[in-house]
Amino acid sequence: MGDEDVKKFVEEKIKGDKVVLFSKSTCPYCVQAKKLFESLGYTYTAIELDKMPNGPSIQDYLGQKTGARTVPRVFIKGKCIGGASDTKQLHDEGRLLALLE
């Protein structure tokens, strides 16, 4: 998958679903973010980068797009809200549900 294909894949995913997490299946922070959305009753799309042959390329593009390569990269309505701690902080401040509405 070339650079343009990676970009197209990422952009289509984040526009296609309300909540998208670019994740790794063994990452405890990714699990934390998923559990938070599950506890709120929100479905999400998880893209498990460690299970994809082009996962590193996708992670590189996410780094360029969002300024960070760490996972999870959480997108709500096409906008990156950050990682697990950012998502939890928005929830703790009572602002996450407003973003999901």
N, CA, C and O of each residue as an XYZ file, in Angstrom:
404
protein
N       0.855     -1.179      0.000
C       0.000      0.000      0.000
C       0.899      1.240      0.000
O       1.701      1.429      0.914
N       0.763      2.066     -1.010
C       1.570      3.274     -1.109
C       1.071      4.378     -0.207
O       0.029      4.250      0.436
N       1.827      5.469     -0.164
C       1.476      6.590      0.713
C       0.082      7.140      0.433
O      -0.669      7.432      1.364
N      -0.267      7.284     -0.845
C      -1.589      7.814     -1.187
C      -2.694      6.847     -0.768
O      -3.762      7.270     -0.328
N      -2.432      5.547     -0.905
C      -3.410      4.544     -0.483
C      -3.603      4.578      1.025
O      -4.726      4.451      1.513
N      -2.512      4.748      1.764
C      -2.586      4.834      3.231
C      -3.415      6.050      3.622
O      -4.312      5.957      4.460
N      -3.112      7.183      3.015
C      -3.856      8.421      3.315
C      -5.345      8.230      3.017
O      -6.195      8.597      3.828
N      -5.658      7.656      1.856
C      -7.052      7.442      1.473
C      -7.746      6.506      2.462
O      -8.885      6.757      2.854
N      -7.069      5.429      2.869
C      -7.629      4.478      3.829
C      -7.978      5.173      5.143
O      -9.087      5.025      5.657
N      -7.020      5.937      5.683
C      -7.238      6.623      6.962
C      -8.372      7.625      6.843
O      -9.275      7.643      7.679
N      -8.334      8.456      5.816
C      -9.353      9.499      5.657
C     -10.742      8.903      5.473
O     -11.715      9.429      6.013
N     -10.846      7.812      4.718
C     -12.156      7.175      4.538
C     -12.668      6.598      5.844
O     -13.859      6.690      6.142
N     -11.776      6.002      6.626
C     -12.185      5.414      7.910
C     -12.687      6.486      8.866
O     -13.735      6.318      9.490
N     -11.943      7.593      8.988
C     -12.352      8.592      9.982
C     -13.602      9.358      9.542
O     -14.307      9.918     10.381
N     -13.877      9.388      8.256
C     -15.109     10.034      7.784
C     -16.287      9.066      7.804
O     -17.442      9.491      7.831
N     -15.996      7.762      7.789
C     -17.044      6.769      7.659
C     -17.771      6.415      8.939
O     -18.904      5.937      8.884
N     -17.155      6.635     10.086
C     -17.763      6.274     11.361
C     -17.627      7.424     12.349
O     -16.697      8.227     12.267
N     -18.566      7.489     13.277
C     -18.555      8.573     14.268
C     -17.344      8.487     15.187
O     -16.707      9.501     15.474
N     -17.019      7.266     15.656
C     -15.896      7.070     16.568
C     -14.959      6.026     15.964
O     -15.358      4.890     15.706
N     -13.713      6.429     15.744
C     -12.709      5.529     15.181
C     -11.473      5.564     16.074
O     -10.963      6.633     16.409
N     -11.001      4.385     16.452
C      -9.779      4.272     17.240
C      -8.743      3.517     16.416
O      -8.975      2.381     16.004
N      -7.615      4.145     16.180
C      -6.476      3.448     15.603
C      -5.714      2.902     16.798
O      -5.236      3.658     17.644
N      -5.608      1.593     16.858
C      -5.263      0.889     18.079
C      -4.238     -0.203     17.801
O      -3.925     -0.506     16.650
N      -3.727     -0.781     18.870
C      -2.968     -2.028     18.804
C      -3.604     -2.953     19.835
O      -3.903     -2.543     20.957
N      -3.803     -4.193     19.441
C      -4.576     -5.123     20.268
C      -3.931     -5.401     21.626
O      -4.631     -5.774     22.567
N      -2.624     -5.228     21.748
C      -1.947     -5.526     23.009
C      -1.665     -4.285     23.855
O      -1.052     -4.389     24.918
N      -2.099     -3.129     23.401
C      -1.798     -1.871     24.091
C      -2.801     -1.612     25.223
O      -4.002     -1.524     24.968
N      -2.325     -1.489     26.468
C      -3.256     -1.266     27.579
C      -4.001      0.066     27.480
O      -5.137      0.165     27.943
N      -3.392      1.080     26.891
C      -4.069      2.370     26.732
C      -5.203      2.264     25.715
O      -6.246      2.903     25.858
N      -4.981      1.450     24.690
C      -6.024      1.218     23.692
C      -7.204      0.493     24.329
O      -8.359      0.840     24.081
N      -6.914     -0.506     25.142
C      -7.960     -1.245     25.850
C      -8.741     -0.281     26.744
O      -9.968     -0.354     26.806
N      -8.043      0.616     27.434
C      -8.688      1.589     28.314
C      -9.659      2.473     27.525
O     -10.785      2.706     27.964
N      -9.226      2.958     26.375
C     -10.083      3.831     25.566
C     -11.313      3.063     25.069
O     -12.426      3.590     25.086
N     -11.111      1.831     24.632
C     -12.232      1.015     24.152
C     -13.238      0.773     25.273
O     -14.447      0.879     25.066
N     -12.730      0.446     26.462
C     -13.619      0.192     27.600
C     -14.423      1.434     27.971
O     -15.580      1.325     28.378
N     -13.819      2.611     27.834
C     -14.543      3.840     28.143
C     -15.735      4.003     27.198
O     -16.846      4.288     27.645
N     -15.508      3.824     25.902
C     -16.619      3.950     24.956
C     -17.669      2.872     25.195
O     -18.867      3.133     25.089
N     -17.225      1.670     25.513
C     -18.168      0.588     25.805
C     -19.005      0.910     27.039
O     -20.204      0.636     27.064
N     -18.376      1.492     28.068
C     -19.110      1.829     29.294
C     -20.154      2.916     29.038
O     -21.152      3.010     29.752
N     -19.915      3.726     28.024
C     -20.861      4.780     27.660
C     -21.927      4.277     26.691
O     -22.887      4.984     26.383
N     -21.745      3.041     26.214
C     -22.703      2.466     25.284
C     -22.518      2.931     23.847
O     -23.442      2.827     23.040
N     -21.344      3.438     23.520
C     -21.069      3.909     22.154
C     -20.281      2.872     21.380
O     -19.277      2.342     21.855
N     -20.751      2.599     20.196
C     -19.997      1.705     19.327
C     -18.876      2.504     18.671
O     -18.979      3.717     18.491
N     -17.842      1.822     18.331
C     -16.689      2.454     17.704
C     -16.100      1.483     16.699
O     -16.376      0.284     16.732
N     -15.296      2.016     15.819
C     -14.539      1.186     14.889
C     -13.104      1.185     15.367
O     -12.487      2.240     15.512
N     -12.573     -0.003     15.612
C     -11.172     -0.131     16.029
C     -10.371     -0.668     14.846
O     -10.696     -1.716     14.287
N      -9.339      0.051     14.479
C      -8.419     -0.385     13.438
C      -7.170     -0.870     14.174
O      -6.403     -0.067     14.706
N      -6.973     -2.184     14.199
C      -5.866     -2.776     14.950
C      -4.601     -2.787     14.083
O      -4.418     -3.673     13.249
N      -3.746     -1.806     14.291
C      -2.566     -1.621     13.452
C      -1.590     -2.786     13.538
O      -0.890     -3.075     12.567
N      -1.531     -3.460     14.683
C      -0.600     -4.576     14.831
C      -1.071     -5.829     14.094
O      -0.332     -6.810     14.010
N      -2.277     -5.805     13.568
C      -2.799     -6.954     12.830
C      -2.874     -6.672     11.330
O      -3.456     -7.451     10.575
N      -2.288     -5.568     10.908
C      -2.331     -5.175      9.503
C      -0.909     -5.109      8.943
O      -0.016     -4.577      9.602
N      -0.685     -5.637      7.747
C       0.667     -5.580      7.173
C       1.156     -4.146      6.948
O       2.359     -3.886      6.986
N       0.234     -3.228      6.716
C       0.622     -1.839      6.484
C       0.417     -0.972      7.737
O       0.389      0.255      7.647
N       0.274     -1.614      8.901
C       0.070     -0.881     10.156
C       1.124      0.185     10.428
O       0.769      1.301     10.807
N       2.421     -0.124     10.246
C       3.440      0.908     10.484
C       3.288      2.127      9.558
O       3.515      3.260      9.982
N       2.911      1.894      8.312
C       2.707      3.016      7.388
C       1.520      3.865      7.814
O       1.558      5.092      7.729
N       0.467      3.201      8.271
C      -0.708      3.931      8.762
C      -0.334      4.740      9.988
O      -0.743      5.893     10.126
N       0.448      4.138     10.887
C       0.865      4.835     12.100
C       1.747      6.034     11.752
O       1.638      7.081     12.391
N       2.613      5.899     10.757
C       3.433      7.027     10.304
C       2.546      8.159      9.789
O       2.774      9.325     10.113
N       1.533      7.816      8.986
C       0.632      8.850      8.455
C      -0.141      9.522      9.588
O      -0.314     10.741      9.584
N      -0.604      8.733     10.558
C      -1.309      9.325     11.703
C      -0.403     10.291     12.457
O      -0.860     11.319     12.955
N       0.890      9.954     12.538
C       1.851     10.859     13.174
C       1.942     12.177     12.438
O       1.991     13.238     13.060
N       1.966     12.117     11.120
C       1.999     13.352     10.323
C       0.696     14.135     10.479
O       0.711     15.359     10.605
N      -0.420     13.425     10.468
C      -1.740     14.057     10.513
C      -2.053     14.673     11.873
O      -2.620     15.763     11.952
N      -1.680     13.969     12.946
C      -2.112     14.386     14.282
C      -0.989     14.937     15.158
O      -1.250     15.499     16.222
N       0.252     14.778     14.717
C       1.375     15.240     15.529
C       1.854     14.222     16.545
O       2.757     14.506     17.331
N       1.250     13.023     16.538
C       1.674     11.972     17.465
C       1.475     10.614     16.810
O       0.475     10.380     16.132
N       2.438      9.720     17.021
C       2.358      8.360     16.469
C       1.804      7.368     17.494
O       1.520      6.219     17.155
N       1.652      7.802     18.728
C       1.213      6.879     19.773
C      -0.214      6.406     19.516
O      -1.011      7.079     18.862
N      -0.505      5.225     20.055
C      -1.863      4.694     19.983
C      -2.429      4.607     21.387
O      -1.684      4.414     22.348
N      -3.727      4.746     21.514
C      -4.673      4.927     20.424
C      -4.664      6.365     19.905
O      -4.305      7.303     20.617
N      -5.059      6.503     18.675
C      -5.411      7.799     18.088
C      -6.920      7.736     17.951
O      -7.446      6.918     17.197
N      -7.618      8.600     18.678
C      -9.081      8.563     18.749
C      -9.653      9.712     17.919
O      -9.286     10.874     18.097
N     -10.554      9.359     17.018
C     -11.233     10.342     16.189
C     -12.726     10.296     16.481
O     -13.328      9.223     16.535
N     -13.309     11.461     16.667
C     -14.755     11.585     16.823
C     -15.227     12.550     15.744
O     -14.772     13.691     15.663
N     -16.146     12.067     14.921
C     -16.693     12.846     13.804
C     -15.586     13.436     12.939
O     -15.666     14.589     12.515
N     -14.556     12.641     12.682
C     -13.481     13.050     11.793
C     -12.390     13.898     12.410
O     -11.423     14.249     11.734
N     -12.530     14.237     13.703
C     -11.547     15.090     14.372
C     -10.791     14.276     15.413
O     -11.393     13.556     16.210
N      -9.464     14.395     15.400
C      -8.661     13.685     16.387
C      -8.775     14.382     17.738
O      -8.530     15.582     17.860
N      -9.155     13.598     18.754
C      -9.228     14.165     20.104
C      -8.020     13.761     20.936
O      -7.901     14.160     22.094
N      -7.120     12.971     20.353
C      -5.895     12.584     21.050
C      -5.854     11.100     21.339
O      -6.316     10.282     20.544
N      -5.296     10.767     22.485
C      -5.120      9.382     22.887
C      -6.030      9.005     24.038
O      -7.055      9.647     24.270
N      -5.648      7.955     24.764
C      -6.473      7.445     25.858
C      -6.610      8.452     26.990
O      -7.712      8.666     27.495
N      -5.502      9.077     27.397
C      -5.585     10.022     28.517
C      -6.386     11.263     28.121
O      -7.109     11.822     28.945
N      -6.259     11.693     26.869
C      -7.052     12.840     26.402
C      -8.536     12.506     26.403
O      -9.366     13.329     26.790
N      -8.866     11.288     25.967
C     -10.260     10.848     25.923
C     -10.825     10.768     27.335
O     -11.940     11.222     27.591
N     -10.046     10.185     28.255
C     -10.494     10.083     29.650
C     -10.670     11.464     30.275
O     -11.624     11.696     31.018
N      -9.753     12.376     29.974
C      -9.858     13.731     30.521
C     -11.125     14.425     30.009
O     -11.826     15.079     30.782
N     -11.420     14.287     28.724
C     -12.655     14.866     28.187
C     -13.872     14.283     28.892
O     -14.826     15.002     29.187
N     -13.842     12.983     29.160
C     -14.950     12.342     29.865
C     -15.047     12.871     31.298
O     -16.133     13.210     31.769
N     -13.913     12.940     31.981
C     -13.906     13.416     33.369
C     -14.403     14.853     33.484
O     -15.011     15.233     34.484
N     -14.140     15.640     32.455
C     -14.581     17.045     32.438
C     -16.016     17.194     31.937
O     -16.546     18.304     31.885
N     -16.644     16.080     31.569
C     -18.025     16.121     31.098
C     -18.169     16.614     29.670
O     -19.261     17.019     29.271
N     -17.099     16.592     28.891
C     -17.144     17.131     27.522
C     -17.191     16.050     26.446
O     -17.484     16.355     25.290
N     -16.908     14.789     26.798
C     -16.863     13.726     25.798
C     -18.248     13.448     25.223
O     -18.395     13.334     24.006
N     -19.252     13.338     26.067
C     -20.599     13.044     25.582
C     -21.095     14.118     24.634
O     -21.795     13.811     23.669
N     -20.749     15.367     24.889
C     -21.163     16.459     23.992
C     -20.551     16.279     22.608
O     -21.193     16.576     21.601
N     -19.315     15.794     22.554
C     -18.662     15.555     21.262
C     -19.341     14.414     20.514
O     -19.374     14.404     19.283
N     -19.877     13.464     21.253
C     -20.511     12.288     20.635
C     -21.928     12.558     20.151
O     -22.445     11.836     19.299
N     -22.550     13.587     20.690
C     -23.945     13.893     20.295
C     -24.022     14.453     18.907
O     -25.112     14.761     18.424
